[in-house]
Amino acid sequence: MKHGGNVWQGGAPSDWLDYSANLRPEGAPRWVKDALLAGMENVRYYPDPTMRRARAALAEYLGLEDTQVLTTAGGISAIDLTAQLPASGALLAAPCFGEYEMLCTRHGLRVHKASLLRSPHEIGDPAAQVKDALFEHALVYLCNPLNPVGTAFTRSQVENLLRLVEDALGYLVVDEAFIEYCPQHSVVDLIARNPRLLVTGSMTKILGIPGVRLGYLCARPEIIDALSGRQITWELSCFAEAVACALPEHKRDILADGETNARRREQLLAGLSGLGVYVYPSEAAFVLADFGRPVAPLVRYLKEKHILVRECTNFDGLDDGQHLRLAVKDEASNERLLQALREAMVCAENL
C-alpha cells in the first residue's frame, strides 16, 4: 500500500475500520460541516483566483501576515510548489512521506537522502543526521512530527538544522501536516526573519476532510509571490475557502481535538505494548509499531475483519516487513483493533 485511506476495496467506505489513514476518527466536526454547507452558496461562481479571503483567514489562524501565506489544494500541492524552488538537488530526512521524492524528481531535482534512524528504535537529531549529507544549494525536507514514526522535533532542533541549511545557501522545507497534535513544536512564526525557511501544512488530518483539499504554504513574501505564479487558476474550491474562513474562530476546538488525540494515543500505545509490540515515541495522530515478526499475515487477517492498516515497506529504513503505522482512533475502535491484533497474532503463531 503506497498510501493509506484506500477504503474503495469493496462495499461502502464506511464498512472499513481504517487505521491506515491518520484522520479525525469522528470525521469532520459540526462547525466544518456548517462551513461546507455555507460554501454551497458560492458553488455557482468561479472561486476568487487570488484566494484573498482564505489567505487572510489562514494567516490569522497561523499568526502570520497575509503576504506570508499561500492557500493550496491540500498539503501535497504546497509541497509540489516547494519542489520548484531553485536548488542543486533535494535532500530528504528519511524515513518520510514518499511524495517528496516523487515531486522533486518530477521537477528535475536529483534526490539524496539522510537517515534519521540512529538505530532500529532511535531517531537522531536532524542537524546531526543531515550534516554529513548536506550540499550547497540543497532543498532539504523535514517532516515534523515525522511521518511515519510520529516523533516530534523541538523548535531548537529545527532551528539548528535551519542554520546548517542557511550556511549551505539552501532552503529548508518543514512539513507540519500533523503539527496541530503538538503545536508547541511549530516553527511557522520563524518565517518572518528566515528567508530560507518554508513551512507547509494541511488541515486534512485534524479536521478529517481529505476530500476538501485544504493546505497551505508559508514563507517570506518574495517566495510566496514567486511560487503563487506557478499555481493553477482557481486552485481552491468554494468549500475549501469556506472551511479556511472559519478557522480563526475555532482554534480552541482544534486544540481540544489534539488533546483528545493524545489521550487516545496513550491508550493505543499501552494496548500495543501489552501485546509485546515496540511502539516508537509519538506526538502525532498515529504510532509506528515494530512487531518483531513479519506483519503480512497480520495484515491479511485484519483485512478479513475489514480493518485496514499501513504497512511500511516503502519507507526507508522501515522496509523489513515488521512495521505497521497505525492511526489513533476513538477508544472503542482502538479496543476493536487491539482485540483483532491479539487474535491475528495467535493465528500467526499457529501457522
N, C-alpha and C positions, 0 to 999 in steps of 0.2 A: 504494500500500500504506500504510494508516494505521498499522499496527503490523507488527513483524517476527514471524517464527515461524509463518507460515501454511504448515505442511507437509501440509495436508489438501487438496491440489490435484489429487490423483490418485495412485494407487499407495499404497504404505505410507509413513508418515512417514520411516522410515529410508532410503527411496530418495533423499531430498533431502540435499544438502550445504547446510546452512542458514547463510548468512553474514548473514542479516537479523536474527537474534536473538542477543543477546550473552550466551551461556550457557557454562558449563564444557564444553569440547569433548568430554571423555570421558563426560559425563553425571554422575550422582550418584556420589560416591566410595563405597567399600565400607562405611565406617562409617555413612554416611547410609542406605544400603540395609539395613544391620543394624538401625538405629533404626526404619525403616519396618516391618520385619518384627516387631520388638518391639511396635510400635504396634498390630499386629493383635490383640494380647491384649485390647485395650480397645475393639475395634470394636463390641461388643455393648452398650456403655454409652453414655449421653449424656455428652458431654465436660463437664468442670468449667466451669460458666458464668463463674467468676471467673478461669479460666486461671492459677491460682495457681502451679503448678509451672513452667509455661512462662515466666511473667513472671519468676520468681526466677532461672531459668537464663539467660534473655536478659539480665537485669540483671547477673548475674555475668560473662557474656561481654563486656558493654559497659562494665563497671566502674562501674555505677550502683546506686542503691538500687531496691528493688522498686517503691517508690511513684512512681518517675520513669519507669517503662516500662509500655507497653501493647502486648500482642501483637495482631497483626491478620492477617487473611486476605490476605496479600501486601502489598507496599508501597502499592498503589493504595488499599487500604482505609484505611491510615493517612493518605494524602493526602486522601481523602474526609472524614475526621474533621476535619482541619485547616481545610478549607473551610467548616466550621460554626462557626468562631470568630467572635466579634463584631467586625465590621470595616466600614469605609465602602466598601470595594472591594478588589479584588485587583490587585497589580502583579507581573507576571511578567518575570523577567530572561530575555530570549529571545536565541537560539532555545532551546527547551526541550520537555520531554515534553508532548505535546498534551493529556493528561488533566487537567493543571492547569486549563486554560481550561474544559474541558467540565464538570468537577466544580464549579468556582467558579460557573459560570453556572447550573448545576442548583440550587445553593443560594442563588440570588438575588443573587450578587455581580456588580457591574459590573467587567469585566476591562479593565485597562490593561496596556501593555507598554513595556518599556525595552530597547532593543537592546544587547547586549554586544559587537556587532561594530563595531569602530572603523574597520575597512577590510575588504575582501573576505577577507583572510587573517590578520586580527589581532583577538584577543579582548581587550577592555579590562578594566580594573579594575572589579569590580562596584560599589563605592561611587561611583566617578566616573561610571559609566554610568547608574546608577539615580538619582543625586542630584536631577537636574532634574525627574524624573518622579514623585518621591515626594510623597505627600499624607498628611494626618493620618488616623490610624487605618487605615492601609493594611495589608493582609495580603500580605506580599512573599514570593515564591517564588524560591529559588536552587537549582539542581541542581549538586552538587559531588561528583565531576567532572561536567562539563557534558555532558549528552546533547542533541544527537548529536555534539558536537565532540570530547569527550574531554579537553579542557583542565581541569586541576585548579587550584583557587584555594587559596592558603595560608591558614593559620589567621588570620594578621593581616589579610588581605584580607576574610575573612568577618567578623571582629570589627569592622573599620571600617564595614562595611555595617550590622552589628547596631547600632552606636551611632547611626547615622543613623535607623534604623527606631525605635529606642527614643525618640529625640528627637521623632519624629512620632507617638508613642504607638501604634505599630503592632505587628505581630508579624512575625518573620522565620522562615520555614519553610525549613530546609536539607534538601534531598532527597539523602541519602547512599546511594542504591541501589547505587552502584558503589564505595563507599569501601574495601572490602576490597582493592582493587587499588592503593590509595595511602593506607593507614591513617594516615599521618603528617599528613594534612590534615583529619582528622575534628575536629569541634567538639563532639562529644557530651558531653565532660567539662565543657563550659561551662554545661550545663543548670542545675546547682545554683545558680549565682549570677546567672542571667539569666532573669527571669520572662517575657521577651518572645521567647525563643528556643525553637523546636521543631525536632526532628530526626526525619525519617522514614528508614526503611531497609528493605531486603529481603534475604533470604538466597537468593532465586531464582537470581541470576546466578552467584555464586561457587560455589554448591553444585549448580547445574544441575538445579533442582527446580521449574520453573514450575507443574507440576501439583499440587504440595503446598500452595502458597499460605501462605508464612510471611513475615510482615513485622513491623514494629514502629514505635511512636511514642514518642519521648522528650520529656519536658517536666517542668516543675515539678509537684509532686503535686496542687496545686489544679486545674491544667489537665487532668491525667490523670483526676482524679476527675470533672470536668465532662464530658469527652469520652467517657469509658468508658460513661456512661449512654446514649450515642447509638449504641452498638454493638448489633448484633443478638445475641440469646442464642445460645450455642454456636457462636460465630464460628470458633473454632479447632478443627480436626478432631483426632482422636487421633493421626493421622500427623504433622501439623504440630507437635503437642505433643511427640511422641517425638523429632523432629529438634531442636527447641528445647532439650530437656533434655540432649541430647548435645553441644551447642555448647561449653560451657566446657572440656571435656577435649580438644577438637580445635582450639583456637586456633592451635597451631603448624602443623597441617595446612592450615588456611585461609590462613595467612600464606605457606606454601610454594607454594600454588596461585597466589597473587598474584604471587610472584616468577617462577614458571614463565611466567605470562601475559606478564610484562614482557619476557622473553627472546623469546618468540614474537612479541610485538608489534613488536619491533625487526626481526625477520626479515621480517615482512609490510611494515613501513614501507620497508625497504630495497628490497624487490622492487617495490613500487609506485613508489617514486622512480626506480628504474631504468627504468620504463616512461614516465617523463616526467610522472608524476602528482604534483600537490602534495598533501601529507598534513599536516594540522594537527597540532601537538604534542598528544600524548595520554598520559594516565596511567590509562586505563580499559581495559575489555575489548573495545574497538573503536577504529577510526580513522575519521576523516572525510576523504574523498578528493575533491579537485576535479580533474576530468578535463579541464577547459578545453574541453569539447565536449559536445554532447547525449549523455546516457548511455542514453537509451531503447533505441537499437539494441544496446548492450552488454547491457542487462538482458534483452532478448528472447533474445539469443544464449546467455547464461548459463542462462536458464531452460530452453532446449532441452537443455542439458547437465545439467539437474536441479540447478542451483546457484541458490539464492535470495540476493538482495542487497536492501538497503534504500535505495530512492530517498528523497530528502529534500525533495520538492516541497511537503510540508505543514509544513515548518519555516520559521519567519520568518527572512528574510534569506538562506536557502539554497534558495530555490524557483526557481532559474534553470535547473533541469533538467540541471545539470552535476555535481552532487554525489552521491556514494554513501557511506553509512555501512556499514562492513564489520567484522564481528566478528573477533576474534582466535581462531584455532583452532590445532590441533596443526600441527607442521611439514609433515607430508605433505599435509594438507588445504590449508594455505596455499600450498604449491607447486602444487597442482592448480588452485586459484583463479587464481594468477598466470599459469599456462600458458593457462588458458581466457581470461583477460583479454587476453593477447598475441594469441591467435587472434581474439578478438572485435574488438579494435582494428584489426587488419589488415583484417578483413572490413568494418568500418565505413568504413575509408578507401577501400575499393574500391567502395563503393555509388555 
